[in-house]
Amino acid sequence: MDLGDGRVDPDDLERKTMLVTLPPLPPGDYWVYYLAASAEDGHDEAGSFTFGVGVVPPGRERHALAGPRRPWRTSAPSCPGGT
């Protein structure tokens, strides 16, 4: 769903924040699933989080990744809100 421009945030000195651009989204709840390869040791870090557009998203707890349709690989060690 993103515009294919995923990148590490150049302002994050720890290189743990990813940025992506999304198209305009209609109001609703959205899930983000990620799979990031650590730049430090090469291990994968998977997870998910929710956000809402015009609504309060469902619970903000971290959910186990059950298998995304399109896993995104990055060089960042983790995602904001990670473990």
A tleap script that builds the chain and sets N, CA, C and O, in Angstrom:
source leaprc.protein.ff14SB
mol = sequence {
  NMET ASP LEU GLY ASP GLY ARG VAL ASP PRO
  ASP ASP LEU GLU ARG LYS THR MET LEU VAL
  THR LEU PRO PRO LEU PRO PRO GLY ASP TYR
  TRP VAL TYR TYR LEU ALA ALA SER ALA GLU
  ASP GLY HIE ASP GLU ALA GLY SER PHE THR
  PHE GLY VAL GLY VAL VAL PRO PRO GLY ARG
  GLU ARG HIE ALA LEU ALA GLY PRO ARG ARG
  PRO TRP ARG THR SER ALA PRO SER CYS PRO
  GLY GLY CTHR
}
set mol.1.N position { 0.814 -1.180 0.000 }
set mol.1.CA position { 0.000 0.000 0.000 }
set mol.1.C position { 0.870 1.262 0.000 }
set mol.1.O position { 0.411 2.328 -0.409 }
set mol.2.N position { 2.131 1.147 0.459 }
set mol.2.CA position { 2.969 2.340 0.465 }
set mol.2.C position { 3.407 2.669 -0.965 }
set mol.2.O position { 3.146 1.901 -1.890 }
set mol.3.N position { 4.061 3.788 -1.137 }
set mol.3.CA position { 4.455 4.235 -2.467 }
set mol.3.C position { 5.834 3.720 -2.887 }
set mol.3.O position { 6.406 4.198 -3.867 }
set mol.4.N position { 6.364 2.744 -2.143 }
set mol.4.CA position { 7.619 2.113 -2.536 }
set mol.4.C position { 8.862 2.930 -2.227 }
set mol.4.O position { 9.921 2.702 -2.814 }
set mol.5.N position { 8.738 3.881 -1.308 }
set mol.5.CA position { 9.886 4.740 -1.003 }
set mol.5.C position { 10.406 4.522 0.418 }
set mol.5.O position { 10.959 5.447 1.012 }
set mol.6.N position { 10.242 3.320 0.976 }
set mol.6.CA position { 10.697 3.028 2.327 }
set mol.6.C position { 12.178 3.339 2.483 }
set mol.6.O position { 12.989 3.009 1.618 }
set mol.7.N position { 12.522 3.985 3.608 }
set mol.7.CA position { 13.905 4.384 3.826 }
set mol.7.C position { 14.141 4.594 5.317 }
set mol.7.O position { 13.200 4.810 6.081 }
set mol.8.N position { 15.393 4.529 5.717 }
set mol.8.CA position { 15.768 4.831 7.093 }
set mol.8.C position { 15.725 6.342 7.271 }
set mol.8.O position { 16.187 7.087 6.407 }
set mol.9.N position { 15.171 6.790 8.387 }
set mol.9.CA position { 15.084 8.215 8.687 }
set mol.9.C position { 16.488 8.793 8.839 }
set mol.9.O position { 17.224 8.371 9.731 }
set mol.10.N position { 16.880 9.747 7.993 }
set mol.10.CA position { 18.232 10.297 8.069 }
set mol.10.C position { 18.489 11.091 9.351 }
set mol.10.O position { 19.645 11.331 9.703 }
set mol.11.N position { 17.424 11.505 10.056 }
set mol.11.CA position { 17.577 12.251 11.299 }
set mol.11.C position { 17.715 11.347 12.525 }
set mol.11.O position { 17.992 11.838 13.620 }
set mol.12.N position { 17.529 10.044 12.359 }
set mol.12.CA position { 17.638 9.093 13.469 }
set mol.12.C position { 19.073 8.577 13.535 }
set mol.12.O position { 19.477 7.742 12.726 }
set mol.13.N position { 19.835 9.077 14.500 }
set mol.13.CA position { 21.239 8.702 14.609 }
set mol.13.C position { 21.428 7.216 14.913 }
set mol.13.O position { 22.468 6.649 14.579 }
set mol.14.N position { 20.434 6.576 15.544 }
set mol.14.CA position { 20.522 5.143 15.832 }
set mol.14.C position { 20.060 4.289 14.651 }
set mol.14.O position { 20.201 3.066 14.674 }
set mol.15.N position { 19.514 4.927 13.632 }
set mol.15.CA position { 19.046 4.258 12.414 }
set mol.15.C position { 18.027 3.167 12.719 }
set mol.15.O position { 18.118 2.058 12.193 }
set mol.16.N position { 17.045 3.494 13.582 }
set mol.16.CA position { 16.007 2.540 13.963 }
set mol.16.C position { 14.608 2.975 13.526 }
set mol.16.O position { 13.623 2.309 13.843 }
set mol.17.N position { 14.520 4.082 12.804 }
set mol.17.CA position { 13.221 4.596 12.374 }
set mol.17.C position { 13.125 4.526 10.863 }
set mol.17.O position { 14.012 4.996 10.151 }
set mol.18.N position { 12.039 3.934 10.376 }
set mol.18.CA position { 11.784 3.861 8.944 }
set mol.18.C position { 10.714 4.880 8.563 }
set mol.18.O position { 9.823 5.185 9.356 }
set mol.19.N position { 10.809 5.391 7.366 }
set mol.19.CA position { 9.818 6.315 6.821 }
set mol.19.C position { 9.260 5.726 5.528 }
set mol.19.O position { 10.006 5.181 4.715 }
set mol.20.N position { 7.972 5.836 5.345 }
set mol.20.CA position { 7.325 5.464 4.088 }
set mol.20.C position { 6.247 6.489 3.796 }
set mol.20.O position { 5.718 7.122 4.711 }
set mol.21.N position { 5.926 6.652 2.540 }
set mol.21.CA position { 4.860 7.551 2.130 }
set mol.21.C position { 3.649 6.711 1.761 }
set mol.21.O position { 3.771 5.711 1.053 }
set mol.22.N position { 2.482 7.118 2.242 }
set mol.22.CA position { 1.235 6.424 1.930 }
set mol.22.C position { 0.372 7.297 1.028 }
set mol.22.O position { 0.450 8.524 1.080 }
set mol.23.N position { -0.446 6.660 0.205 }
set mol.23.CA position { -1.418 7.447 -0.555 }
set mol.23.C position { -2.484 7.951 0.411 }
set mol.23.O position { -2.536 7.491 1.552 }
set mol.24.N position { -3.333 8.881 -0.012 }
set mol.24.CA position { -4.430 9.312 0.864 }
set mol.24.C position { -5.261 8.096 1.270 }
set mol.24.O position { -5.601 7.255 0.438 }
set mol.25.N position { -5.579 8.019 2.558 }
set mol.25.CA position { -6.338 6.881 3.074 }
set mol.25.C position { -7.715 7.323 3.539 }
set mol.25.O position { -7.848 8.373 4.167 }
set mol.26.N position { -8.740 6.535 3.238 }
set mol.26.CA position { -10.063 6.857 3.758 }
set mol.26.C position { -10.101 6.586 5.264 }
set mol.26.O position { -9.277 5.825 5.771 }
set mol.27.N position { -11.043 7.196 5.983 }
set mol.27.CA position { -11.150 6.937 7.415 }
set mol.27.C position { -11.284 5.440 7.695 }
set mol.27.O position { -11.942 4.708 6.957 }
set mol.28.N position { -10.647 5.011 8.772 }
set mol.28.CA position { -10.738 3.613 9.174 }
set mol.28.C position { -9.544 3.188 9.997 }
set mol.28.O position { -8.635 3.972 10.269 }
set mol.29.N position { -9.570 1.912 10.392 }
set mol.29.CA position { -8.473 1.306 11.138 }
set mol.29.C position { -7.520 0.650 10.164 }
set mol.29.O position { -7.953 0.051 9.180 }
set mol.30.N position { -6.223 0.754 10.423 }
set mol.30.CA position { -5.208 0.164 9.557 }
set mol.30.C position { -4.188 -0.599 10.397 }
set mol.30.O position { -3.859 -0.199 11.514 }
set mol.31.N position { -3.700 -1.693 9.843 }
set mol.31.CA position { -2.647 -2.499 10.463 }
set mol.31.C position { -1.381 -2.336 9.634 }
set mol.31.O position { -1.435 -2.306 8.404 }
set mol.32.N position { -0.256 -2.233 10.303 }
set mol.32.CA position { 1.045 -2.226 9.640 }
set mol.32.C position { 1.781 -3.468 10.111 }
set mol.32.O position { 1.949 -3.679 11.313 }
set mol.33.N position { 2.216 -4.287 9.171 }
set mol.33.CA position { 3.044 -5.459 9.460 }
set mol.33.C position { 4.437 -5.158 8.929 }
set mol.33.O position { 4.586 -4.642 7.822 }
set mol.34.N position { 5.453 -5.478 9.713 }
set mol.34.CA position { 6.805 -5.221 9.229 }
set mol.34.C position { 7.709 -6.421 9.489 }
set mol.34.O position { 7.494 -7.208 10.412 }
set mol.35.N position { 8.703 -6.526 8.661 }
set mol.35.CA position { 9.777 -7.493 8.819 }
set mol.35.C position { 11.049 -6.738 8.474 }
set mol.35.O position { 11.275 -6.378 7.319 }
set mol.36.N position { 11.878 -6.501 9.481 }
set mol.36.CA position { 13.095 -5.724 9.292 }
set mol.36.C position { 14.307 -6.602 9.562 }
set mol.36.O position { 14.334 -7.340 10.547 }
set mol.37.N position { 15.296 -6.527 8.703 }
set mol.37.CA position { 16.555 -7.253 8.913 }
set mol.37.C position { 17.514 -6.321 9.649 }
set mol.37.O position { 17.772 -5.204 9.201 }
set mol.38.N position { 18.035 -6.784 10.773 }
set mol.38.CA position { 18.947 -5.980 11.575 }
set mol.38.C position { 20.233 -5.694 10.813 }
set mol.38.O position { 20.849 -6.592 10.240 }
set mol.39.N position { 20.624 -4.423 10.818 }
set mol.39.CA position { 21.898 -4.047 10.206 }
set mol.39.C position { 23.067 -4.498 11.082 }
set mol.39.O position { 24.199 -4.592 10.607 }
set mol.40.N position { 22.796 -4.778 12.360 }
set mol.40.CA position { 23.847 -5.176 13.289 }
set mol.40.C position { 24.188 -6.661 13.190 }
set mol.40.O position { 25.362 -7.024 13.117 }
set mol.41.N position { 23.157 -7.530 13.189 }
set mol.41.CA position { 23.442 -8.966 13.206 }
set mol.41.C position { 22.701 -9.758 12.135 }
set mol.41.O position { 22.864 -10.976 12.054 }
set mol.42.N position { 21.891 -9.094 11.313 }
set mol.42.CA position { 21.197 -9.767 10.227 }
set mol.42.C position { 19.930 -10.502 10.615 }
set mol.42.O position { 19.237 -11.026 9.743 }
set mol.43.N position { 19.606 -10.555 11.912 }
set mol.43.CA position { 18.392 -11.246 12.339 }
set mol.43.C position { 17.153 -10.441 11.968 }
set mol.43.O position { 17.174 -9.210 11.949 }
set mol.44.N position { 16.073 -11.162 11.672 }
set mol.44.CA position { 14.815 -10.507 11.341 }
set mol.44.C position { 14.073 -10.102 12.606 }
set mol.44.O position { 14.084 -10.824 13.603 }
set mol.45.N position { 13.436 -8.960 12.555 }
set mol.45.CA position { 12.560 -8.476 13.613 }
set mol.45.C position { 11.204 -8.248 12.960 }
set mol.45.O position { 11.081 -7.433 12.046 }
set mol.46.N position { 10.193 -8.961 13.425 }
set mol.46.CA position { 8.857 -8.858 12.844 }
set mol.46.C position { 7.890 -8.323 13.885 }
set mol.46.O position { 8.081 -8.521 15.085 }
set mol.47.N position { 6.871 -7.657 13.427 }
set mol.47.CA position { 5.852 -7.157 14.333 }
set mol.47.C position { 4.759 -6.430 13.584 }
set mol.47.O position { 4.714 -6.441 12.354 }
set mol.48.N position { 3.884 -5.804 14.336 }
set mol.48.CA position { 2.795 -5.055 13.724 }
set mol.48.C position { 2.319 -3.987 14.697 }
set mol.48.O position { 2.583 -4.050 15.898 }
set mol.49.N position { 1.620 -3.019 14.159 }
set mol.49.CA position { 0.963 -2.009 14.976 }
set mol.49.C position { -0.225 -1.478 14.194 }
set mol.49.O position { -0.335 -1.700 12.988 }
set mol.50.N position { -1.114 -0.776 14.886 }
set mol.50.CA position { -2.302 -0.221 14.253 }
set mol.50.C position { -2.264 1.300 14.311 }
set mol.50.O position { -1.579 1.896 15.142 }
set mol.51.N position { -3.012 1.898 13.412 }
set mol.51.CA position { -3.248 3.337 13.491 }
set mol.51.C position { -4.603 3.614 12.880 }
set mol.51.O position { -5.141 2.776 12.156 }
set mol.52.N position { -5.158 4.775 13.162 }
set mol.52.CA position { -6.470 5.127 12.647 }
set mol.52.C position { -6.416 6.436 11.887 }
set mol.52.O position { -5.633 7.330 12.210 }
set mol.53.N position { -7.249 6.534 10.884 }
set mol.53.CA position { -7.437 7.783 10.137 }
set mol.53.C position { -8.863 8.220 10.422 }
set mol.53.O position { -9.816 7.586 9.971 }
set mol.54.N position { -9.006 9.305 11.170 }
set mol.54.CA position { -10.328 9.810 11.513 }
set mol.54.C position { -11.063 8.982 12.554 }
set mol.54.O position { -12.229 9.252 12.840 }
set mol.55.N position { -10.409 7.980 13.126 }
set mol.55.CA position { -10.993 7.129 14.161 }
set mol.55.C position { -9.896 6.767 15.154 }
set mol.55.O position { -8.709 6.868 14.846 }
set mol.56.N position { -10.298 6.348 16.332 }
set mol.56.CA position { -9.329 5.830 17.290 }
set mol.56.C position { -9.068 4.381 16.904 }
set mol.56.O position { -10.013 3.601 16.785 }
set mol.57.N position { -7.811 4.002 16.706 }
set mol.57.CA position { -7.520 2.628 16.287 }
set mol.57.C position { -7.796 1.639 17.405 }
set mol.57.O position { -7.874 2.020 18.574 }
set mol.58.N position { -7.945 0.361 17.045 }
set mol.58.CA position { -8.100 -0.652 18.078 }
set mol.58.C position { -6.863 -0.668 18.977 }
set mol.58.O position { -5.912 0.072 18.725 }
set mol.59.N position { -6.862 -1.503 20.023 }
set mol.59.CA position { -5.771 -1.551 21.001 }
set mol.59.C position { -4.398 -1.327 20.416 }
set mol.59.O position { -4.105 -1.772 19.306 }
set mol.60.N position { -3.571 -0.648 21.151 }
set mol.60.CA position { -2.230 -0.316 20.669 }
set mol.60.C position { -1.186 -1.344 21.068 }
set mol.60.O position { 0.008 -1.131 20.855 }
set mol.61.N position { -1.623 -2.460 21.645 }
set mol.61.CA position { -0.647 -3.474 22.026 }
set mol.61.C position { 0.003 -4.079 20.788 }
set mol.61.O position { -0.581 -4.081 19.704 }
set mol.62.N position { 1.185 -4.577 20.958 }
set mol.62.CA position { 1.930 -5.198 19.868 }
set mol.62.C position { 1.362 -6.592 19.625 }
set mol.62.O position { 1.096 -7.340 20.566 }
set mol.63.N position { 1.184 -6.924 18.376 }
set mol.63.CA position { 0.635 -8.225 18.004 }
set mol.63.C position { 1.693 -9.046 17.295 }
set mol.63.O position { 2.542 -8.510 16.582 }
set mol.64.N position { 1.632 -10.350 17.499 }
set mol.64.CA position { 2.565 -11.247 16.808 }
set mol.64.C position { 2.294 -11.214 15.312 }
set mol.64.O position { 1.145 -11.113 14.883 }
set mol.65.N position { 3.329 -11.296 14.543 }
set mol.65.CA position { 3.207 -11.305 13.087 }
set mol.65.C position { 2.844 -12.710 12.635 }
set mol.65.O position { 3.614 -13.649 12.836 }
set mol.66.N position { 1.699 -12.854 12.038 }
set mol.66.CA position { 1.228 -14.168 11.617 }
set mol.66.C position { 1.634 -14.498 10.190 }
set mol.66.O position { 1.389 -15.612 9.726 }
set mol.67.N position { 2.231 -13.583 9.504 }
set mol.67.CA position { 2.638 -13.840 8.123 }
set mol.67.C position { 2.058 -12.808 7.190 }
set mol.67.O position { 0.972 -13.011 6.649 }
set mol.68.N position { 2.751 -11.706 6.987 }
set mol.68.CA position { 2.216 -10.654 6.121 }
set mol.68.C position { 2.154 -11.119 4.671 }
set mol.68.O position { 2.876 -12.024 4.252 }
set mol.69.N position { 1.288 -10.485 3.937 }
set mol.69.CA position { 1.183 -10.805 2.514 }
set mol.69.C position { 2.414 -10.340 1.765 }
set mol.69.O position { 2.861 -11.001 0.828 }
set mol.70.N position { 2.967 -9.202 2.174 }
set mol.70.CA position { 4.156 -8.648 1.516 }
set mol.70.C position { 5.121 -8.169 2.587 }
set mol.70.O position { 5.051 -7.007 2.989 }
set mol.71.N position { 6.012 -9.014 3.059 }
set mol.71.CA position { 6.950 -8.549 4.085 }
set mol.71.C position { 7.899 -7.508 3.513 }
set mol.71.O position { 8.382 -7.646 2.389 }
set mol.72.N position { 8.159 -6.477 4.286 }
set mol.72.CA position { 9.046 -5.407 3.856 }
set mol.72.C position { 10.393 -5.615 4.510 }
set mol.72.O position { 10.467 -5.694 5.736 }
set mol.73.N position { 11.448 -5.704 3.744 }
set mol.73.CA position { 12.791 -5.853 4.293 }
set mol.73.C position { 13.447 -4.490 4.334 }
set mol.73.O position { 13.365 -3.713 3.383 }
set mol.74.N position { 14.095 -4.213 5.440 }
set mol.74.CA position { 14.801 -2.954 5.602 }
set mol.74.C position { 16.158 -3.240 6.215 }
set mol.74.O position { 16.431 -4.363 6.639 }
set mol.75.N position { 16.997 -2.238 6.259 }
set mol.75.CA position { 18.278 -2.413 6.917 }
set mol.75.C position { 18.232 -1.876 8.341 }
set mol.75.O position { 19.246 -1.899 9.039 }
set mol.76.N position { 17.080 -1.394 8.783 }
set mol.76.CA position { 16.968 -0.838 10.130 }
set mol.76.C position { 16.864 -1.965 11.148 }
set mol.76.O position { 16.211 -2.972 10.874 }
set mol.77.N position { 17.492 -1.825 12.320 }
set mol.77.CA position { 17.454 -2.857 13.337 }
set mol.77.C position { 16.088 -3.077 13.936 }
set mol.77.O position { 15.793 -4.196 14.357 }
set mol.78.N position { 15.241 -2.076 13.998 }
set mol.78.CA position { 13.913 -2.256 14.581 }
set mol.78.C position { 13.011 -1.132 14.135 }
set mol.78.O position { 13.414 -0.244 13.383 }
set mol.79.N position { 11.794 -1.187 14.609 }
set mol.79.CA position { 10.773 -0.218 14.251 }
set mol.79.C position { 10.396 0.556 15.509 }
set mol.79.O position { 10.520 0.016 16.609 }
set mol.80.N position { 9.938 1.806 15.386 }
set mol.80.CA position { 9.470 2.510 16.570 }
set mol.80.C position { 8.397 1.685 17.245 }
set mol.80.O position { 7.534 1.119 16.575 }
set mol.81.N position { 8.439 1.611 18.540 }
set mol.81.CA position { 7.467 0.813 19.272 }
set mol.81.C position { 7.832 -0.656 19.289 }
set mol.81.O position { 7.019 -1.488 19.691 }
set mol.82.N position { 9.059 -0.998 18.852 }
set mol.82.CA position { 9.504 -2.396 18.805 }
set mol.82.C position { 9.654 -2.984 20.181 }
set mol.82.O position { 9.165 -2.422 21.161 }
set mol.83.N position { 10.334 -4.122 20.264 }
set mol.83.CA position { 10.440 -4.850 21.520 }
set mol.83.C position { 11.159 -4.083 22.586 }
set mol.83.O position { 11.320 -4.580 23.701 }
savepdb mol mol.pdb
quit
